[in-house]
Amino acid sequence: MTEPKTPPAAPDQLLPMPEDWRRALAVVAHPDDLEYGCSAAIAGWTDGGREVTYVLATRGEAGIDTLEPAKCAPVREREQLASAAVVGVGTVEFLDHKDGVVEYGTALRRDIAAAIRRHRPELLITLNHRDTWGGVAWNTPDHVAVGRATLDAAADAGNRWIFPELIDQGLEPWNGVRWVAVAGSSSPTHAVDATPGLERCVRSLLEHRTYIEALTDQDPEKYCRDFLTGHIQAVAPRFGGTPAVPFELFSR
């Protein structure tokens, strides 16, 4: 009798994220960008002894209509620091580009390349850099600019002839980025089990209470839990039935 062959994986199934790394750097545009799902994966990684650092292009100062930017920025900074601590992230840096008008270009690439050289990650994380969210909702210019610049800066950081002034600042080239993982992509390729980090992901999003209360009239905890649970469960059929955080993974 011929042994039955194992059927190939369905083409839409997601692969597990690589695990042979120790340091990650997450680069996004605003406070709360990482908390809408990605922090569930980050909580699991820090539990396993991995080091994750956050770099934010802005302080989110233009994100709350009822709070002028000069007063909003310190509030959102405090909430981001508290949110990061919930998932085991102790270092959060702000690049101080202007919220809402972040421009893709060499200045942004240089700042991100400098952060990569400072922190020397193997895994680089960013947010959806494409024009839309799944082809149904328009993305913001800040997300597009920061995501695209992060993908480019992964190479910039390893080339001593690009931004040579960084060497003068003591930032030697770092060519050790092995992957760039894009959260919120409509074309994910990999995923991470969200179950161990889900409760802390909910708590980390709840730390952005000022922003959430301006965003919705719903009870903040119900809003956070429903949003996050719905998103990770939607990924489960593509990841062996396990609720998960999806990423589009680019190898370098």
PyRosetta script that sets phi, psi and omega in degrees:
from pyrosetta import init, pose_from_sequence

init()
pose = pose_from_sequence("MTEPKTPPAAPDQLLPMPEDWRRALAVVAHPDDLEYGCSAAIAGWTDGGREVTYVLATRGEAGIDTLEPAKCAPVREREQLASAAVVGVGTVEFLDHKDGVVEYGTALRRDIAAAIRRHRPELLITLNHRDTWGGVAWNTPDHVAVGRATLDAAADAGNRWIFPELIDQGLEPWNGVRWVAVAGSSSPTHAVDATPGLERCVRSLLEHRTYIEALTDQDPEKYCRDFLTGHIQAVAPRFGGTPAVPFELFSR")
pose.set_psi(1, 132.1)
pose.set_omega(1, -179.6)
pose.set_phi(2, -80.0)
pose.set_psi(2, 132.2)
pose.set_omega(2, 177.7)
pose.set_phi(3, -63.4)
pose.set_psi(3, 135.9)
pose.set_omega(3, 176.4)
pose.set_phi(4, -68.1)
pose.set_psi(4, 140.7)
pose.set_omega(4, 178.9)
pose.set_phi(5, -80.0)
pose.set_psi(5, 144.1)
pose.set_omega(5, 175.8)
pose.set_phi(6, -70.3)
pose.set_psi(6, 126.8)
pose.set_omega(6, -178.4)
pose.set_phi(7, -65.9)
pose.set_psi(7, 144.8)
pose.set_omega(7, 178.4)
pose.set_phi(8, -65.4)
pose.set_psi(8, 155.1)
pose.set_omega(8, 178.1)
pose.set_phi(9, -63.2)
pose.set_psi(9, 143.1)
pose.set_omega(9, 177.6)
pose.set_phi(10, -61.0)
pose.set_psi(10, 145.2)
pose.set_omega(10, -174.4)
pose.set_phi(11, -63.4)
pose.set_psi(11, -19.7)
pose.set_omega(11, -179.3)
pose.set_phi(12, -96.2)
pose.set_psi(12, 7.1)
pose.set_omega(12, 179.9)
pose.set_phi(13, -75.8)
pose.set_psi(13, 144.2)
pose.set_omega(13, -178.1)
pose.set_phi(14, -95.4)
pose.set_psi(14, 142.4)
pose.set_omega(14, 178.7)
pose.set_phi(15, -88.8)
pose.set_psi(15, 153.7)
pose.set_omega(15, 173.4)
pose.set_phi(16, -64.8)
pose.set_psi(16, 145.4)
pose.set_omega(16, 175.6)
pose.set_phi(17, -66.7)
pose.set_psi(17, 150.5)
pose.set_omega(17, 174.6)
pose.set_phi(18, -58.2)
pose.set_psi(18, 149.2)
pose.set_omega(18, -179.4)
pose.set_phi(19, -119.7)
pose.set_psi(19, -4.5)
pose.set_omega(19, -176.1)
pose.set_phi(20, -91.4)
pose.set_psi(20, 65.0)
pose.set_omega(20, 175.9)
pose.set_phi(21, -148.5)
pose.set_psi(21, 161.1)
pose.set_omega(21, -178.9)
pose.set_phi(22, -120.6)
pose.set_psi(22, -29.0)
pose.set_omega(22, -175.3)
pose.set_phi(23, -126.0)
pose.set_psi(23, 135.2)
pose.set_omega(23, 175.9)
pose.set_phi(24, -128.7)
pose.set_psi(24, 149.5)
pose.set_omega(24, 175.1)
pose.set_phi(25, -126.2)
pose.set_psi(25, 123.3)
pose.set_omega(25, 178.3)
pose.set_phi(26, -103.6)
pose.set_psi(26, 123.0)
pose.set_omega(26, -176.9)
pose.set_phi(27, -120.8)
pose.set_psi(27, 115.4)
pose.set_omega(27, -179.2)
pose.set_phi(28, -138.1)
pose.set_psi(28, 176.1)
pose.set_omega(28, -173.3)
pose.set_phi(29, -83.7)
pose.set_psi(29, -41.6)
pose.set_omega(29, -166.3)
pose.set_phi(30, -133.8)
pose.set_psi(30, 156.5)
pose.set_omega(30, 162.7)
pose.set_phi(31, -55.8)
pose.set_psi(31, 140.4)
pose.set_omega(31, -179.9)
pose.set_phi(32, 87.6)
pose.set_psi(32, -13.5)
pose.set_omega(32, -178.9)
pose.set_phi(33, -58.5)
pose.set_psi(33, -39.8)
pose.set_omega(33, -177.0)
pose.set_phi(34, -81.0)
pose.set_psi(34, -18.3)
pose.set_omega(34, -173.9)
pose.set_phi(35, -83.3)
pose.set_psi(35, -12.9)
pose.set_omega(35, 178.3)
pose.set_phi(36, -83.4)
pose.set_psi(36, 50.3)
pose.set_omega(36, 173.5)
pose.set_phi(37, 122.7)
pose.set_psi(37, -45.4)
pose.set_omega(37, -174.0)
pose.set_phi(38, -61.5)
pose.set_psi(38, -32.8)
pose.set_omega(38, -176.4)
pose.set_phi(39, -66.5)
pose.set_psi(39, -16.7)
pose.set_omega(39, 173.7)
pose.set_phi(40, -65.5)
pose.set_psi(40, -39.7)
pose.set_omega(40, 176.2)
pose.set_phi(41, -69.2)
pose.set_psi(41, -40.9)
pose.set_omega(41, -178.0)
pose.set_phi(42, -63.4)
pose.set_psi(42, -39.7)
pose.set_omega(42, 177.6)
pose.set_phi(43, -58.9)
pose.set_psi(43, -43.7)
pose.set_omega(43, 177.9)
pose.set_phi(44, -64.4)
pose.set_psi(44, -38.8)
pose.set_omega(44, -179.9)
pose.set_phi(45, -66.3)
pose.set_psi(45, -45.3)
pose.set_omega(45, -179.6)
pose.set_phi(46, -67.6)
pose.set_psi(46, -32.6)
pose.set_omega(46, 174.1)
pose.set_phi(47, -57.5)
pose.set_psi(47, -35.4)
pose.set_omega(47, -178.7)
pose.set_phi(48, -83.4)
pose.set_psi(48, 6.8)
pose.set_omega(48, 175.5)
pose.set_phi(49, 92.8)
pose.set_psi(49, 6.5)
pose.set_omega(49, 178.3)
pose.set_phi(50, -82.8)
pose.set_psi(50, 152.1)
pose.set_omega(50, -178.7)
pose.set_phi(51, -101.0)
pose.set_psi(51, 126.1)
pose.set_omega(51, 178.7)
pose.set_phi(52, -125.6)
pose.set_psi(52, 132.6)
pose.set_omega(52, 178.9)
pose.set_phi(53, -120.5)
pose.set_psi(53, 144.8)
pose.set_omega(53, 177.6)
pose.set_phi(54, -107.2)
pose.set_psi(54, 138.3)
pose.set_omega(54, 169.0)
pose.set_phi(55, -128.3)
pose.set_psi(55, 124.9)
pose.set_omega(55, -179.7)
pose.set_phi(56, -114.2)
pose.set_psi(56, 131.9)
pose.set_omega(56, -179.0)
pose.set_phi(57, -67.1)
pose.set_psi(57, -33.9)
pose.set_omega(57, -177.9)
pose.set_phi(58, -129.5)
pose.set_psi(58, 176.4)
pose.set_omega(58, 173.4)
pose.set_phi(59, -102.9)
pose.set_psi(59, 10.1)
pose.set_omega(59, 177.3)
pose.set_phi(60, 68.8)
pose.set_psi(60, 26.4)
pose.set_omega(60, -171.0)
pose.set_phi(61, -70.4)
pose.set_psi(61, -17.2)
pose.set_omega(61, 179.7)
pose.set_phi(62, -101.5)
pose.set_psi(62, 16.5)
pose.set_omega(62, -171.0)
pose.set_phi(63, -91.4)
pose.set_psi(63, -9.4)
pose.set_omega(63, -176.6)
pose.set_phi(64, -126.5)
pose.set_psi(64, 113.4)
pose.set_omega(64, -172.8)
pose.set_phi(65, -60.9)
pose.set_psi(65, -32.5)
pose.set_omega(65, -175.1)
pose.set_phi(66, -89.9)
pose.set_psi(66, 4.5)
pose.set_omega(66, -176.7)
pose.set_phi(67, -132.3)
pose.set_psi(67, 115.6)
pose.set_omega(67, -176.0)
pose.set_phi(68, -63.9)
pose.set_psi(68, 150.0)
pose.set_omega(68, -172.0)
pose.set_phi(69, -53.0)
pose.set_psi(69, -40.9)
pose.set_omega(69, -177.5)
pose.set_phi(70, -62.6)
pose.set_psi(70, -31.0)
pose.set_omega(70, 177.6)
pose.set_phi(71, -90.3)
pose.set_psi(71, -28.5)
pose.set_omega(71, -177.6)
pose.set_phi(72, -71.6)
pose.set_psi(72, -41.0)
pose.set_omega(72, -173.7)
pose.set_phi(73, -55.2)
pose.set_psi(73, -51.3)
pose.set_omega(73, -179.5)
pose.set_phi(74, -65.3)
pose.set_psi(74, -31.4)
pose.set_omega(74, 177.5)
pose.set_phi(75, -64.9)
pose.set_psi(75, -48.0)
pose.set_omega(75, -177.2)
pose.set_phi(76, -69.7)
pose.set_psi(76, -32.1)
pose.set_omega(76, 175.2)
pose.set_phi(77, -63.6)
pose.set_psi(77, -46.9)
pose.set_omega(77, 179.2)
pose.set_phi(78, -60.5)
pose.set_psi(78, -43.6)
pose.set_omega(78, -179.2)
pose.set_phi(79, -65.1)
pose.set_psi(79, -36.1)
pose.set_omega(79, 178.7)
pose.set_phi(80, -68.0)
pose.set_psi(80, -41.3)
pose.set_omega(80, 178.5)
pose.set_phi(81, -61.9)
pose.set_psi(81, -43.3)
pose.set_omega(81, 178.7)
pose.set_phi(82, -65.8)
pose.set_psi(82, -39.7)
pose.set_omega(82, -179.9)
pose.set_phi(83, -63.6)
pose.set_psi(83, -44.7)
pose.set_omega(83, 179.6)
pose.set_phi(84, -61.8)
pose.set_psi(84, -40.5)
pose.set_omega(84, -178.3)
pose.set_phi(85, -61.3)
pose.set_psi(85, -32.9)
pose.set_omega(85, -179.5)
pose.set_phi(86, -59.3)
pose.set_psi(86, -34.1)
pose.set_omega(86, -177.3)
pose.set_phi(87, -105.6)
pose.set_psi(87, 19.2)
pose.set_omega(87, 171.9)
pose.set_phi(88, 83.5)
pose.set_psi(88, 18.9)
pose.set_omega(88, 178.4)
pose.set_phi(89, -102.1)
pose.set_psi(89, 119.5)
pose.set_omega(89, -175.5)
pose.set_phi(90, -102.1)
pose.set_psi(90, -13.4)
pose.set_omega(90, -178.4)
pose.set_phi(91, -118.4)
pose.set_psi(91, 119.5)
pose.set_omega(91, 177.7)
pose.set_phi(92, -130.2)
pose.set_psi(92, 125.0)
pose.set_omega(92, 179.1)
pose.set_phi(93, -117.6)
pose.set_psi(93, 149.1)
pose.set_omega(93, 178.2)
pose.set_phi(94, -121.3)
pose.set_psi(94, 129.9)
pose.set_omega(94, -176.9)
pose.set_phi(95, -88.2)
pose.set_psi(95, -11.8)
pose.set_omega(95, 175.7)
pose.set_phi(96, 63.1)
pose.set_psi(96, 33.3)
pose.set_omega(96, 162.8)
pose.set_phi(97, -74.4)
pose.set_psi(97, 159.5)
pose.set_omega(97, -173.0)
pose.set_phi(98, -82.6)
pose.set_psi(98, 125.4)
pose.set_omega(98, -178.8)
pose.set_phi(99, -60.6)
pose.set_psi(99, 131.8)
pose.set_omega(99, 177.3)
pose.set_phi(100, 91.6)
pose.set_psi(100, -19.2)
pose.set_omega(100, -178.5)
pose.set_phi(101, -132.1)
pose.set_psi(101, 30.8)
pose.set_omega(101, 176.3)
pose.set_phi(102, -62.4)
pose.set_psi(102, 131.7)
pose.set_omega(102, -177.6)
pose.set_phi(103, -109.3)
pose.set_psi(103, 129.4)
pose.set_omega(103, 171.1)
pose.set_phi(104, -68.1)
pose.set_psi(104, 135.4)
pose.set_omega(104, 178.1)
pose.set_phi(105, 165.6)
pose.set_psi(105, -172.3)
pose.set_omega(105, -173.7)
pose.set_phi(106, -66.8)
pose.set_psi(106, -32.1)
pose.set_omega(106, -179.9)
pose.set_phi(107, -63.6)
pose.set_psi(107, -43.2)
pose.set_omega(107, 178.8)
pose.set_phi(108, -69.7)
pose.set_psi(108, -43.7)
pose.set_omega(108, 177.2)
pose.set_phi(109, -58.8)
pose.set_psi(109, -40.9)
pose.set_omega(109, -179.5)
pose.set_phi(110, -63.3)
pose.set_psi(110, -44.4)
pose.set_omega(110, -178.9)
pose.set_phi(111, -63.7)
pose.set_psi(111, -40.1)
pose.set_omega(111, 180.0)
pose.set_phi(112, -72.9)
pose.set_psi(112, -40.0)
pose.set_omega(112, 176.4)
pose.set_phi(113, -60.0)
pose.set_psi(113, -39.3)
pose.set_omega(113, 177.8)
pose.set_phi(114, -62.7)
pose.set_psi(114, -41.6)
pose.set_omega(114, 178.5)
pose.set_phi(115, -64.0)
pose.set_psi(115, -39.7)
pose.set_omega(115, 177.8)
pose.set_phi(116, -63.0)
pose.set_psi(116, -42.7)
pose.set_omega(116, 178.6)
pose.set_phi(117, -66.1)
pose.set_psi(117, -35.2)
pose.set_omega(117, 178.9)
pose.set_phi(118, -66.3)
pose.set_psi(118, -43.7)
pose.set_omega(118, -169.6)
pose.set_phi(119, -100.6)
pose.set_psi(119, -16.6)
pose.set_omega(119, 171.2)
pose.set_phi(120, 52.8)
pose.set_psi(120, 57.5)
pose.set_omega(120, -179.0)
pose.set_phi(121, -81.1)
pose.set_psi(121, 156.7)
pose.set_omega(121, 168.3)
pose.set_phi(122, -93.3)
pose.set_psi(122, -32.5)
pose.set_omega(122, 178.5)
pose.set_phi(123, -113.7)
pose.set_psi(123, 127.9)
pose.set_omega(123, 176.8)
pose.set_phi(124, -111.6)
pose.set_psi(124, 133.9)
pose.set_omega(124, -176.9)
pose.set_phi(125, -120.7)
pose.set_psi(125, 137.0)
pose.set_omega(125, 173.3)
pose.set_phi(126, -146.5)
pose.set_psi(126, -174.4)
pose.set_omega(126, -175.9)
pose.set_phi(127, -112.6)
pose.set_psi(127, 162.3)
pose.set_omega(127, -178.8)
pose.set_phi(128, -38.5)
pose.set_psi(128, 119.2)
pose.set_omega(128, -177.6)
pose.set_phi(129, -102.4)
pose.set_psi(129, 5.3)
pose.set_omega(129, -176.9)
pose.set_phi(130, -91.4)
pose.set_psi(130, 168.7)
pose.set_omega(130, -172.7)
pose.set_phi(131, -66.6)
pose.set_psi(131, -27.6)
pose.set_omega(131, -175.7)
pose.set_phi(132, -130.5)
pose.set_psi(132, 166.1)
pose.set_omega(132, 168.6)
pose.set_phi(133, -97.6)
pose.set_psi(133, 99.3)
pose.set_omega(133, 177.2)
pose.set_phi(134, 64.5)
pose.set_psi(134, 19.6)
pose.set_omega(134, 177.9)
pose.set_phi(135, 78.3)
pose.set_psi(135, 4.3)
pose.set_omega(135, -176.3)
pose.set_phi(136, -117.8)
pose.set_psi(136, -19.6)
pose.set_omega(136, 179.5)
pose.set_phi(137, -135.1)
pose.set_psi(137, 137.5)
pose.set_omega(137, -178.0)
pose.set_phi(138, -72.4)
pose.set_psi(138, 134.6)
pose.set_omega(138, 177.1)
pose.set_phi(139, -79.4)
pose.set_psi(139, 163.2)
pose.set_omega(139, 178.7)
pose.set_phi(140, -88.4)
pose.set_psi(140, 150.7)
pose.set_omega(140, 178.4)
pose.set_phi(141, -57.8)
pose.set_psi(141, -34.5)
pose.set_omega(141, 179.6)
pose.set_phi(142, -62.3)
pose.set_psi(142, -46.1)
pose.set_omega(142, 179.6)
pose.set_phi(143, -61.6)
pose.set_psi(143, -44.2)
pose.set_omega(143, -179.0)
pose.set_phi(144, -61.6)
pose.set_psi(144, -47.2)
pose.set_omega(144, -176.9)
pose.set_phi(145, -64.4)
pose.set_psi(145, -47.1)
pose.set_omega(145, -176.0)
pose.set_phi(146, -70.5)
pose.set_psi(146, -41.2)
pose.set_omega(146, 178.7)
pose.set_phi(147, -62.0)
pose.set_psi(147, -47.1)
pose.set_omega(147, -179.9)
pose.set_phi(148, -64.7)
pose.set_psi(148, -42.9)
pose.set_omega(148, -179.8)
pose.set_phi(149, -64.7)
pose.set_psi(149, -33.8)
pose.set_omega(149, 178.6)
pose.set_phi(150, -66.8)
pose.set_psi(150, -43.6)
pose.set_omega(150, 176.7)
pose.set_phi(151, -58.9)
pose.set_psi(151, -42.0)
pose.set_omega(151, -179.7)
pose.set_phi(152, -72.3)
pose.set_psi(152, -37.7)
pose.set_omega(152, -177.3)
pose.set_phi(153, -67.1)
pose.set_psi(153, -22.1)
pose.set_omega(153, 176.3)
pose.set_phi(154, -57.8)
pose.set_psi(154, -38.3)
pose.set_omega(154, 176.4)
pose.set_phi(155, -81.8)
pose.set_psi(155, -39.6)
pose.set_omega(155, 179.2)
pose.set_phi(156, -55.4)
pose.set_psi(156, -38.8)
pose.set_omega(156, -175.0)
pose.set_phi(157, -63.9)
pose.set_psi(157, -25.3)
pose.set_omega(157, -177.5)
pose.set_phi(158, -96.4)
pose.set_psi(158, -1.2)
pose.set_omega(158, -176.2)
pose.set_phi(159, -108.5)
pose.set_psi(159, 112.2)
pose.set_omega(159, -175.5)
pose.set_phi(160, -67.9)
pose.set_psi(160, -17.4)
pose.set_omega(160, -177.4)
pose.set_phi(161, -91.5)
pose.set_psi(161, -7.0)
pose.set_omega(161, 171.8)
pose.set_phi(162, -99.9)
pose.set_psi(162, 126.7)
pose.set_omega(162, -176.5)
pose.set_phi(163, 56.4)
pose.set_psi(163, 55.0)
pose.set_omega(163, -179.4)
pose.set_phi(164, -61.4)
pose.set_psi(164, -21.0)
pose.set_omega(164, 177.8)
pose.set_phi(165, -62.0)
pose.set_psi(165, -22.1)
pose.set_omega(165, 177.6)
pose.set_phi(166, -67.2)
pose.set_psi(166, -31.9)
pose.set_omega(166, 176.7)
pose.set_phi(167, -65.1)
pose.set_psi(167, -38.5)
pose.set_omega(167, 177.5)
pose.set_phi(168, -62.6)
pose.set_psi(168, -23.4)
pose.set_omega(168, 177.6)
pose.set_phi(169, -89.2)
pose.set_psi(169, 6.4)
pose.set_omega(169, 179.3)
pose.set_phi(170, 86.0)
pose.set_psi(170, 12.7)
pose.set_omega(170, -178.3)
pose.set_phi(171, -103.1)
pose.set_psi(171, 92.9)
pose.set_omega(171, -179.8)
pose.set_phi(172, -71.1)
pose.set_psi(172, 153.0)
pose.set_omega(172, 180.0)
pose.set_phi(173, -56.0)
pose.set_psi(173, 144.7)
pose.set_omega(173, 175.9)
pose.set_phi(174, -128.0)
pose.set_psi(174, 111.5)
pose.set_omega(174, -179.3)
pose.set_phi(175, -107.5)
pose.set_psi(175, 25.8)
pose.set_omega(175, -173.4)
pose.set_phi(176, -95.6)
pose.set_psi(176, 2.7)
pose.set_omega(176, 175.4)
pose.set_phi(177, -68.7)
pose.set_psi(177, 118.5)
pose.set_omega(177, -177.9)
pose.set_phi(178, -98.0)
pose.set_psi(178, -27.7)
pose.set_omega(178, -179.2)
pose.set_phi(179, -144.7)
pose.set_psi(179, 149.6)
pose.set_omega(179, 166.4)
pose.set_phi(180, -118.5)
pose.set_psi(180, 122.4)
pose.set_omega(180, -178.4)
pose.set_phi(181, -107.0)
pose.set_psi(181, 123.5)
pose.set_omega(181, -178.3)
pose.set_phi(182, -103.2)
pose.set_psi(182, 114.6)
pose.set_omega(182, 176.1)
pose.set_phi(183, -83.2)
pose.set_psi(183, 152.8)
pose.set_omega(183, 178.1)
pose.set_phi(184, 74.6)
pose.set_psi(184, 12.6)
pose.set_omega(184, -179.4)
pose.set_phi(185, -75.5)
pose.set_psi(185, 147.0)
pose.set_omega(185, 174.2)
pose.set_phi(186, -83.8)
pose.set_psi(186, -2.2)
pose.set_omega(186, 179.4)
pose.set_phi(187, -127.4)
pose.set_psi(187, 58.3)
pose.set_omega(187, -177.3)
pose.set_phi(188, -68.4)
pose.set_psi(188, 152.4)
pose.set_omega(188, 178.6)
pose.set_phi(189, -122.0)
pose.set_psi(189, -24.0)
pose.set_omega(189, -174.5)
pose.set_phi(190, -135.8)
pose.set_psi(190, 169.0)
pose.set_omega(190, 179.4)
pose.set_phi(191, -155.6)
pose.set_psi(191, 164.1)
pose.set_omega(191, 178.0)
pose.set_phi(192, -128.4)
pose.set_psi(192, 135.4)
pose.set_omega(192, 175.6)
pose.set_phi(193, -55.0)
pose.set_psi(193, 120.2)
pose.set_omega(193, -177.7)
pose.set_phi(194, -89.8)
pose.set_psi(194, -10.1)
pose.set_omega(194, -171.2)
pose.set_phi(195, -59.5)
pose.set_psi(195, -47.6)
pose.set_omega(195, -177.4)
pose.set_phi(196, -64.0)
pose.set_psi(196, -28.0)
pose.set_omega(196, -175.3)
pose.set_phi(197, -104.4)
pose.set_psi(197, 3.8)
pose.set_omega(197, -171.9)
pose.set_phi(198, -62.3)
pose.set_psi(198, -47.6)
pose.set_omega(198, -176.6)
pose.set_phi(199, -61.8)
pose.set_psi(199, -40.0)
pose.set_omega(199, 178.4)
pose.set_phi(200, -72.3)
pose.set_psi(200, -28.8)
pose.set_omega(200, 174.3)
pose.set_phi(201, -63.3)
pose.set_psi(201, -43.9)
pose.set_omega(201, 177.0)
pose.set_phi(202, -60.4)
pose.set_psi(202, -45.9)
pose.set_omega(202, -179.9)
pose.set_phi(203, -65.1)
pose.set_psi(203, -36.7)
pose.set_omega(203, -179.5)
pose.set_phi(204, -67.2)
pose.set_psi(204, -38.0)
pose.set_omega(204, 176.5)
pose.set_phi(205, -69.1)
pose.set_psi(205, -37.2)
pose.set_omega(205, 178.9)
pose.set_phi(206, -63.0)
pose.set_psi(206, -24.2)
pose.set_omega(206, 177.4)
pose.set_phi(207, -63.2)
pose.set_psi(207, -20.8)
pose.set_omega(207, 177.2)
pose.set_phi(208, -88.5)
pose.set_psi(208, 46.8)
pose.set_omega(208, -170.8)
pose.set_phi(209, -63.0)
pose.set_psi(209, -40.7)
pose.set_omega(209, -179.6)
pose.set_phi(210, -59.8)
pose.set_psi(210, -43.5)
pose.set_omega(210, 179.4)
pose.set_phi(211, -67.8)
pose.set_psi(211, -45.4)
pose.set_omega(211, -176.7)
pose.set_phi(212, -65.1)
pose.set_psi(212, -40.4)
pose.set_omega(212, -179.9)
pose.set_phi(213, -66.6)
pose.set_psi(213, -27.0)
pose.set_omega(213, 175.0)
pose.set_phi(214, -80.7)
pose.set_psi(214, -22.4)
pose.set_omega(214, -175.3)
pose.set_phi(215, -83.7)
pose.set_psi(215, -35.2)
pose.set_omega(215, -172.1)
pose.set_phi(216, -144.2)
pose.set_psi(216, 152.5)
pose.set_omega(216, 174.7)
pose.set_phi(217, -89.1)
pose.set_psi(217, -4.2)
pose.set_omega(217, 179.2)
pose.set_phi(218, -69.4)
pose.set_psi(218, 160.8)
pose.set_omega(218, 170.1)
pose.set_phi(219, -58.8)
pose.set_psi(219, 126.7)
pose.set_omega(219, -174.0)
pose.set_phi(220, -55.7)
pose.set_psi(220, -43.0)
pose.set_omega(220, -178.5)
pose.set_phi(221, -66.4)
pose.set_psi(221, -41.7)
pose.set_omega(221, 178.4)
pose.set_phi(222, -64.1)
pose.set_psi(222, -42.2)
pose.set_omega(222, 178.6)
pose.set_phi(223, -58.8)
pose.set_psi(223, -49.7)
pose.set_omega(223, -177.4)
pose.set_phi(224, -64.1)
pose.set_psi(224, -46.6)
pose.set_omega(224, -176.8)
pose.set_phi(225, -66.4)
pose.set_psi(225, -44.5)
pose.set_omega(225, -178.8)
pose.set_phi(226, -64.4)
pose.set_psi(226, -43.9)
pose.set_omega(226, -178.6)
pose.set_phi(227, -62.5)
pose.set_psi(227, -50.6)
pose.set_omega(227, -174.5)
pose.set_phi(228, -69.8)
pose.set_psi(228, -42.7)
pose.set_omega(228, -180.0)
pose.set_phi(229, -63.1)
pose.set_psi(229, -42.2)
pose.set_omega(229, 178.9)
pose.set_phi(230, -60.5)
pose.set_psi(230, -41.6)
pose.set_omega(230, -177.1)
pose.set_phi(231, -71.0)
pose.set_psi(231, -42.7)
pose.set_omega(231, -178.0)
pose.set_phi(232, -72.6)
pose.set_psi(232, -32.1)
pose.set_omega(232, 178.1)
pose.set_phi(233, -71.2)
pose.set_psi(233, -29.4)
pose.set_omega(233, 178.7)
pose.set_phi(234, -65.2)
pose.set_psi(234, -23.8)
pose.set_omega(234, -179.4)
pose.set_phi(235, -83.8)
pose.set_psi(235, -22.0)
pose.set_omega(235, -171.8)
pose.set_phi(236, -51.6)
pose.set_psi(236, -44.2)
pose.set_omega(236, -178.6)
pose.set_phi(237, -60.6)
pose.set_psi(237, -21.4)
pose.set_omega(237, 179.9)
pose.set_phi(238, -95.5)
pose.set_psi(238, -0.1)
pose.set_omega(238, -176.8)
pose.set_phi(239, -135.0)
pose.set_psi(239, 50.6)
pose.set_omega(239, 175.8)
pose.set_phi(240, 63.8)
pose.set_psi(240, 25.2)
pose.set_omega(240, 180.0)
pose.set_phi(241, 84.0)
pose.set_psi(241, 3.6)
pose.set_omega(241, -177.1)
pose.set_phi(242, -96.4)
pose.set_psi(242, 126.2)
pose.set_omega(242, 174.1)
pose.set_phi(243, -57.3)
pose.set_psi(243, 134.8)
pose.set_omega(243, -168.0)
pose.set_phi(244, -150.2)
pose.set_psi(244, 160.8)
pose.set_omega(244, 171.7)
pose.set_phi(245, -99.1)
pose.set_psi(245, 120.0)
pose.set_omega(245, -178.2)
pose.set_phi(246, -91.2)
pose.set_psi(246, 150.7)
pose.set_omega(246, 176.4)
pose.set_phi(247, -139.3)
pose.set_psi(247, 147.4)
pose.set_omega(247, 165.6)
pose.set_phi(248, -94.3)
pose.set_psi(248, 117.9)
pose.set_omega(248, -171.8)
pose.set_phi(249, -104.9)
pose.set_psi(249, 124.4)
pose.set_omega(249, 174.2)
pose.set_phi(250, -107.7)
pose.set_psi(250, 127.7)
pose.set_omega(250, 176.8)
pose.set_phi(251, -91.2)
pose.set_psi(251, 151.8)
pose.set_omega(251, 179.4)
pose.set_phi(252, -124.5)
pose.dump_pdb("model.pdb")
